[in-house]
Amino acid sequence: MIKSIEWVGGHVRYIDQTKLPSDEVYTKTSDYRDVAEAIRKLRIRGAPLIGIAAAYAVALAGMESRKLESSKFVNEITEAIDLLAATRPTAVNLFWALKRMKTVLSLNDNIEIVRTSLIDEAIKIHSEDIEMCKNIGENGSTLIPDNATILTHCNTGALATGGDGTAQSVITTAHKQGKRVNVYADETRPLLQGGRLTTWELMKNGIEVNLITDNVAAFLMQRNKITLAITGADRIAANGDTANKIGTYSIAVNAKYHDIPFYIAAPTSTIDPAIRSGSDIMIEERNIEEVTSIDGKRIAPDGVKVYSPAFDITPASLITAVITDRGVFYPPFDFSK
Protein backbone atom coordinates (compact mmCIF):
# COMPACT_ATOMS: atom_id res chain seq x y z
CA MET A 1 0.00 0.00 0.00
CA ILE A 2 1.20 3.51 -0.81
CA LYS A 3 2.06 5.42 2.38
CA SER A 4 0.78 8.89 1.62
CA ILE A 5 1.68 10.09 5.12
CA GLU A 6 3.29 8.70 8.25
CA TRP A 7 4.61 9.73 11.64
CA VAL A 8 8.32 8.95 11.88
CA GLY A 9 10.31 9.76 15.01
CA GLY A 10 8.66 13.07 15.79
CA HIS A 11 8.40 14.09 12.14
CA VAL A 12 5.69 13.95 9.49
CA ARG A 13 6.72 12.28 6.25
CA TYR A 14 4.44 12.67 3.24
CA ILE A 15 4.51 12.18 -0.51
CA ASP A 16 4.42 15.44 -2.46
CA GLN A 17 1.47 14.84 -4.76
CA THR A 18 2.25 17.82 -6.96
CA LYS A 19 5.35 15.97 -8.21
CA LEU A 20 3.52 12.82 -9.32
CA PRO A 21 3.57 10.85 -11.52
CA SER A 22 7.00 11.82 -12.89
CA ASP A 23 8.75 12.04 -9.51
CA GLU A 24 7.96 10.17 -6.29
CA VAL A 25 9.21 12.73 -3.77
CA TYR A 26 8.81 12.35 0.00
CA THR A 27 9.10 15.34 2.33
CA LYS A 28 9.92 15.12 6.03
CA THR A 29 9.18 17.99 8.41
CA SER A 30 8.87 18.78 12.11
CA ASP A 31 7.18 22.16 11.52
CA TYR A 32 3.39 22.29 11.58
CA ARG A 33 3.49 25.39 9.35
CA ASP A 34 5.06 23.30 6.60
CA VAL A 35 2.18 20.84 6.84
CA ALA A 36 -0.36 23.67 6.67
CA GLU A 37 1.35 25.03 3.56
CA ALA A 38 1.44 21.54 2.03
CA ILE A 39 -2.31 21.24 2.53
CA ARG A 40 -2.91 24.69 1.06
CA LYS A 41 -0.71 23.97 -1.97
CA LEU A 42 -2.25 20.50 -2.53
CA ARG A 43 0.98 18.66 -1.87
CA ILE A 44 -1.27 16.90 0.63
CA ARG A 45 -4.86 16.52 -0.63
CA GLY A 46 -7.97 14.38 -0.30
CA ALA A 47 -10.46 15.03 2.49
CA PRO A 48 -9.50 12.13 4.81
CA LEU A 49 -5.76 12.70 4.29
CA ILE A 50 -6.12 16.41 5.01
CA GLY A 51 -7.70 15.53 8.36
CA ILE A 52 -4.89 13.11 9.21
CA ALA A 53 -2.21 15.59 8.17
CA ALA A 54 -3.80 18.35 10.23
CA ALA A 55 -3.89 16.09 13.29
CA TYR A 56 -0.21 15.28 12.88
CA ALA A 57 0.50 19.00 12.42
CA VAL A 58 -1.14 19.79 15.76
CA ALA A 59 1.02 17.08 17.34
CA LEU A 60 4.07 18.81 15.85
CA ALA A 61 2.90 22.12 17.29
CA GLY A 62 2.71 20.48 20.70
CA MET A 63 6.28 19.24 20.40
CA GLU A 64 7.50 22.64 19.20
CA SER A 65 5.94 24.67 22.01
CA ARG A 66 8.30 25.08 24.94
CA LYS A 67 5.86 27.03 27.12
CA LEU A 68 5.81 25.86 30.70
CA GLU A 69 2.56 27.57 31.62
CA SER A 70 -0.49 25.57 30.62
CA SER A 71 -2.49 28.58 29.41
CA LYS A 72 0.31 29.80 27.10
CA PHE A 73 0.84 26.29 25.77
CA VAL A 74 -2.87 25.96 24.99
CA ASN A 75 -2.86 29.35 23.27
CA GLU A 76 0.02 28.32 21.01
CA ILE A 77 -1.67 25.05 20.04
CA THR A 78 -4.95 26.88 19.44
CA GLU A 79 -3.15 29.28 17.09
CA ALA A 80 -1.79 26.29 15.17
CA ILE A 81 -5.28 24.79 14.96
CA ASP A 82 -6.68 28.08 13.65
CA LEU A 83 -3.95 28.25 10.99
CA LEU A 84 -4.72 24.71 9.84
CA ALA A 85 -8.48 25.33 9.83
CA ALA A 86 -7.99 28.17 7.35
CA THR A 87 -6.21 26.01 4.75
CA ARG A 88 -9.19 24.31 3.02
CA PRO A 89 -12.75 25.43 3.92
CA THR A 90 -14.82 22.69 2.22
CA ALA A 91 -13.34 19.38 3.46
CA VAL A 92 -15.14 18.55 6.69
CA ASN A 93 -12.57 15.92 7.75
CA LEU A 94 -10.18 18.78 8.44
CA PHE A 95 -12.48 20.33 11.03
CA TRP A 96 -13.49 16.94 12.43
CA ALA A 97 -9.85 16.04 13.10
CA LEU A 98 -8.98 19.46 14.51
CA LYS A 99 -11.95 19.28 16.86
CA ARG A 100 -10.66 15.97 18.21
CA MET A 101 -7.19 17.42 18.70
CA LYS A 102 -8.61 20.49 20.43
CA THR A 103 -10.52 18.25 22.83
CA VAL A 104 -7.23 16.64 23.91
CA LEU A 105 -6.01 20.05 25.09
CA SER A 106 -8.75 20.24 27.71
CA LEU A 107 -8.22 16.79 29.21
CA ASN A 108 -5.11 17.48 31.30
CA ASP A 109 -3.13 20.42 32.71
CA ASN A 110 0.18 18.57 32.52
CA ILE A 111 1.87 19.81 29.37
CA GLU A 112 4.05 16.72 28.86
CA ILE A 113 1.01 14.46 29.14
CA VAL A 114 -0.87 16.64 26.65
CA ARG A 115 2.07 16.54 24.21
CA THR A 116 2.06 12.76 24.30
CA SER A 117 -1.73 12.65 24.08
CA LEU A 118 -1.73 14.84 20.97
CA ILE A 119 0.63 12.43 19.23
CA ASP A 120 -1.42 9.44 20.35
CA GLU A 121 -4.66 11.02 19.11
CA ALA A 122 -3.18 11.85 15.70
CA ILE A 123 -1.91 8.30 15.28
CA LYS A 124 -5.33 7.02 16.36
CA ILE A 125 -7.08 9.19 13.74
CA HIS A 126 -4.74 7.74 11.11
CA SER A 127 -5.32 4.15 12.27
CA GLU A 128 -9.08 4.65 12.28
CA ASP A 129 -8.95 5.93 8.71
CA ILE A 130 -7.07 2.83 7.57
CA GLU A 131 -9.83 0.66 9.03
CA MET A 132 -12.58 2.88 7.59
CA CYS A 133 -11.06 2.59 4.12
CA LYS A 134 -10.99 -1.20 4.45
CA ASN A 135 -14.64 -1.27 5.48
CA ILE A 136 -15.69 1.09 2.68
CA GLY A 137 -14.01 -1.22 0.19
CA GLU A 138 -15.71 -4.30 1.56
CA ASN A 139 -19.14 -2.66 1.79
CA GLY A 140 -18.95 -1.13 -1.67
CA SER A 141 -17.50 -4.12 -3.49
CA THR A 142 -20.86 -5.89 -3.15
CA LEU A 143 -22.23 -3.31 -5.61
CA ILE A 144 -19.59 -4.04 -8.25
CA PRO A 145 -20.58 -6.78 -10.72
CA ASP A 146 -18.03 -8.88 -12.57
CA ASN A 147 -16.88 -7.34 -15.87
CA ALA A 148 -17.80 -3.85 -14.62
CA THR A 149 -16.66 -0.76 -16.47
CA ILE A 150 -16.37 1.98 -13.87
CA LEU A 151 -16.17 5.74 -14.30
CA THR A 152 -14.40 7.66 -11.55
CA HIS A 153 -13.37 11.27 -11.00
CA CYS A 154 -10.45 13.00 -9.30
CA ASN A 155 -8.41 10.79 -6.93
CA THR A 156 -9.89 8.69 -4.15
CA GLY A 157 -7.15 6.16 -3.43
CA ALA A 158 -4.31 5.83 -0.96
CA LEU A 159 -3.08 9.28 -1.97
CA ALA A 160 -6.32 10.81 -0.67
CA THR A 161 -6.54 8.87 2.59
CA GLY A 162 -4.56 7.11 5.26
CA GLY A 163 -5.52 3.69 3.91
CA ASP A 164 -6.54 2.16 0.57
CA GLY A 165 -8.90 4.98 -0.31
CA THR A 166 -12.65 5.55 -0.52
CA ALA A 167 -14.12 5.07 -4.01
CA GLN A 168 -10.85 3.54 -5.15
CA SER A 169 -10.92 1.14 -2.21
CA VAL A 170 -14.22 -0.17 -3.58
CA ILE A 171 -12.57 -0.73 -6.96
CA THR A 172 -9.38 -2.33 -5.61
CA THR A 173 -11.34 -4.57 -3.23
CA ALA A 174 -13.51 -5.83 -6.09
CA HIS A 175 -10.32 -6.45 -8.08
CA LYS A 176 -8.76 -8.41 -5.20
CA GLN A 177 -11.93 -10.50 -5.00
CA GLY A 178 -11.27 -11.65 -8.54
CA LYS A 179 -13.84 -9.47 -10.28
CA ARG A 180 -12.79 -8.14 -13.65
CA VAL A 181 -12.97 -4.35 -13.61
CA ASN A 182 -12.02 -1.75 -16.16
CA VAL A 183 -11.79 1.89 -15.06
CA TYR A 184 -12.26 5.09 -17.01
CA ALA A 185 -10.55 7.87 -15.07
CA ASP A 186 -11.46 11.49 -15.78
CA GLU A 187 -8.31 13.61 -16.00
CA THR A 188 -10.03 16.11 -13.65
CA ARG A 189 -9.14 19.64 -14.68
CA PRO A 190 -7.60 21.93 -13.71
CA LEU A 191 -5.00 20.06 -11.61
CA LEU A 192 -5.38 16.67 -13.30
CA GLN A 193 -5.65 14.55 -10.16
CA GLY A 194 -7.31 11.81 -12.18
CA GLY A 195 -4.70 11.88 -14.91
CA ARG A 196 -1.70 12.23 -12.62
CA LEU A 197 -2.71 10.32 -9.49
CA THR A 198 -5.59 7.90 -10.09
CA THR A 199 -4.01 6.34 -13.17
CA TRP A 200 -0.67 6.06 -11.33
CA GLU A 201 -2.28 4.27 -8.39
CA LEU A 202 -4.47 1.93 -10.42
CA MET A 203 -1.56 0.91 -12.65
CA LYS A 204 0.52 0.17 -9.54
CA ASN A 205 -2.33 -2.09 -8.36
CA GLY A 206 -2.56 -3.90 -11.69
CA ILE A 207 -6.03 -2.58 -12.51
CA GLU A 208 -6.91 -1.80 -16.12
CA VAL A 209 -7.43 1.94 -16.52
CA ASN A 210 -8.18 4.25 -19.42
CA LEU A 211 -7.51 7.97 -19.06
CA ILE A 212 -10.15 10.26 -20.59
CA THR A 213 -10.71 13.98 -20.74
CA ASP A 214 -13.56 15.14 -18.52
CA ASN A 215 -15.90 15.83 -21.42
CA VAL A 216 -15.69 12.25 -22.74
CA ALA A 217 -17.67 10.78 -19.82
CA ALA A 218 -21.16 11.53 -21.16
CA PHE A 219 -20.22 10.14 -24.58
CA LEU A 220 -19.15 6.85 -22.98
CA MET A 221 -22.46 6.67 -21.12
CA GLN A 222 -24.36 7.31 -24.33
CA ARG A 223 -22.47 4.45 -25.99
CA ASN A 224 -23.34 2.07 -23.11
CA LYS A 225 -19.69 1.80 -22.11
CA ILE A 226 -20.17 2.58 -18.40
CA THR A 227 -21.63 0.13 -15.85
CA LEU A 228 -21.53 2.53 -12.92
CA ALA A 229 -19.90 5.74 -11.70
CA ILE A 230 -18.33 6.20 -8.28
CA THR A 231 -16.59 9.15 -6.64
CA GLY A 232 -15.48 10.25 -3.22
CA ALA A 233 -16.74 13.21 -1.21
CA ASP A 234 -15.32 16.17 0.68
CA ARG A 235 -18.46 16.89 2.68
CA ILE A 236 -21.86 15.22 2.84
CA ALA A 237 -24.82 17.14 4.25
CA ALA A 238 -27.38 15.52 6.53
CA ASN A 239 -29.81 15.16 3.61
CA GLY A 240 -27.22 13.47 1.36
CA ASP A 241 -26.25 16.47 -0.78
CA THR A 242 -22.56 16.01 -1.50
CA ALA A 243 -19.66 18.38 -2.10
CA ASN A 244 -16.92 16.84 -4.20
CA LYS A 245 -14.35 17.80 -6.80
CA ILE A 246 -15.69 20.13 -9.46
CA GLY A 247 -17.19 18.07 -12.28
CA THR A 248 -18.85 15.50 -10.02
CA TYR A 249 -22.27 17.10 -10.48
CA SER A 250 -21.94 16.80 -14.26
CA ILE A 251 -21.20 13.09 -13.93
CA ALA A 252 -24.20 12.59 -11.64
CA VAL A 253 -26.56 14.44 -14.01
CA ASN A 254 -25.38 12.41 -16.99
CA ALA A 255 -25.53 9.15 -15.05
CA LYS A 256 -29.13 9.90 -14.04
CA TYR A 257 -30.10 10.67 -17.64
CA HIS A 258 -28.53 7.44 -18.89
CA ASP A 259 -29.94 5.33 -16.03
CA ILE A 260 -26.49 4.46 -14.68
CA PRO A 261 -25.91 3.99 -10.91
CA PHE A 262 -23.96 6.84 -9.34
CA TYR A 263 -22.32 6.10 -5.99
CA ILE A 264 -20.55 8.22 -3.41
CA ALA A 265 -17.96 6.52 -1.19
CA ALA A 266 -16.75 8.25 1.97
CA PRO A 267 -15.98 7.62 5.64
CA THR A 268 -18.59 8.63 8.20
CA SER A 269 -16.24 11.45 9.25
CA THR A 270 -17.11 13.13 5.93
CA ILE A 271 -20.80 13.30 6.86
CA ASP A 272 -21.57 16.63 8.52
CA PRO A 273 -24.85 16.41 10.46
CA ALA A 274 -24.63 20.13 11.23
CA ILE A 275 -25.11 20.92 7.54
CA ARG A 276 -28.73 20.40 6.55
CA SER A 277 -28.27 20.63 2.78
CA GLY A 278 -25.71 21.38 0.13
CA SER A 279 -26.71 25.03 -0.02
CA ASP A 280 -25.04 25.48 3.38
CA ILE A 281 -21.65 24.12 2.25
CA MET A 282 -18.93 26.69 1.63
CA ILE A 283 -17.25 26.21 -1.74
CA GLU A 284 -13.54 26.94 -1.95
CA GLU A 285 -12.26 28.94 -4.92
CA ARG A 286 -8.77 28.23 -6.18
CA ASN A 287 -5.95 30.36 -7.57
CA ILE A 288 -6.68 31.45 -11.14
CA GLU A 289 -3.20 30.34 -12.24
CA GLU A 290 -4.31 26.72 -11.80
CA VAL A 291 -6.58 27.32 -14.80
CA THR A 292 -4.50 29.72 -16.88
CA SER A 293 -1.31 27.64 -16.67
CA ILE A 294 -0.33 23.98 -16.88
CA ASP A 295 2.97 22.91 -15.33
CA GLY A 296 4.15 26.51 -15.37
CA LYS A 297 3.27 27.09 -19.02
CA ARG A 298 0.60 29.71 -19.64
CA ILE A 299 -2.29 28.52 -21.83
CA ALA A 300 -4.66 31.50 -21.55
CA PRO A 301 -4.24 35.17 -22.49
CA ASP A 302 -3.02 37.63 -19.89
CA GLY A 303 -5.82 39.44 -18.10
CA VAL A 304 -8.54 36.88 -18.80
CA LYS A 305 -11.12 36.57 -16.02
CA VAL A 306 -11.30 33.16 -14.34
CA TYR A 307 -13.85 31.46 -12.13
CA SER A 308 -12.41 28.33 -10.52
CA PRO A 309 -14.47 26.65 -7.78
CA ALA A 310 -12.69 23.61 -6.38
CA PHE A 311 -15.92 21.73 -5.67
CA ASP A 312 -19.55 21.45 -6.73
CA ILE A 313 -22.66 20.13 -5.01
CA THR A 314 -24.41 16.98 -6.18
CA PRO A 315 -28.03 16.84 -4.93
CA ALA A 316 -29.03 13.73 -3.02
CA SER A 317 -31.69 13.06 -5.66
CA LEU A 318 -28.94 12.13 -8.13
CA ILE A 319 -27.11 9.73 -5.80
CA THR A 320 -27.96 6.02 -6.00
CA ALA A 321 -26.28 5.23 -2.68
CA VAL A 322 -23.64 6.48 -0.26
CA ILE A 323 -21.08 3.83 0.67
CA THR A 324 -19.54 4.30 4.12
CA ASP A 325 -17.52 2.32 6.63
CA ARG A 326 -20.78 1.71 8.52
CA GLY A 327 -22.65 0.34 5.52
CA VAL A 328 -24.44 1.42 2.38
CA PHE A 329 -27.11 4.13 2.69
CA TYR A 330 -29.93 4.57 0.18
CA PRO A 331 -32.37 7.46 -0.35
CA PRO A 332 -34.00 9.01 1.51
CA PHE A 333 -30.74 9.37 3.39
CA ASP A 334 -30.72 9.06 7.16
CA PHE A 335 -27.15 8.74 8.39
CA SER A 336 -28.18 8.68 12.06
CA LYS A 337 -29.17 5.01 11.86
C-alpha angles and dihedrals in degrees: 000000000000111000102219091176138002142171110242121179097321094322135098115233118193140165113250101234094192089069096054139141097015096044129028099208124175121199125202122198142164094194118095090205089064090054091049090052091047090055092047092048093045094243080126113035143154120085099257093043092049089056092050093047092049091051091052089047091056088051088053090050089054091053092047096051112091096182113136096196113083095221093053091046091052091048092054093049091046090054089053091050091050091051091051093046090058095057101081119007101191105052106087094195088072093060093039091056094043090051090055092049091048090053090058089060092063097049100077140016093211106100096204091052090049091050090054092043092053091055092046092050093050091050089048092053089052093048092049091052091053089055093044091053090051092051093046089054093050094045094046098043089072087069094054114090123206114272091024121167106208130197116207135175135214115344125308103161136096089307090063098044145028092256138027094316138253114265090011090051087060090053096045092046091053088049092051089051088061098257115143109237132175119194131208108200120199110224087228110218140249099028097021098228090159094049096041104032113019094049090046092052097043092049090051088054093049094246119145109247135177120198115220135176113253094253093058094070097083091047090055090050091050090053091051091245097129124075096183143340125228132180139166128245138230096198133001120199122221091259094051099259105145134211113206140146113317109272096041092102091055091053091049093049092049093045090053092050092050094043093243121147113252116199134189118207120195142136118260088251087072092060110093110199090185090066110075098191143354092267088072095055116104112230117216118224118211135217111285091229089071086069102034095049138042118201090341095310115117114232101173132060119267113265097022114147115242134196111193117170111181094212143025133202122248111200116234089240089072096049118094093195143337113232114208139165088260095053142281118310123203131194132313083050119222110168093177092079 
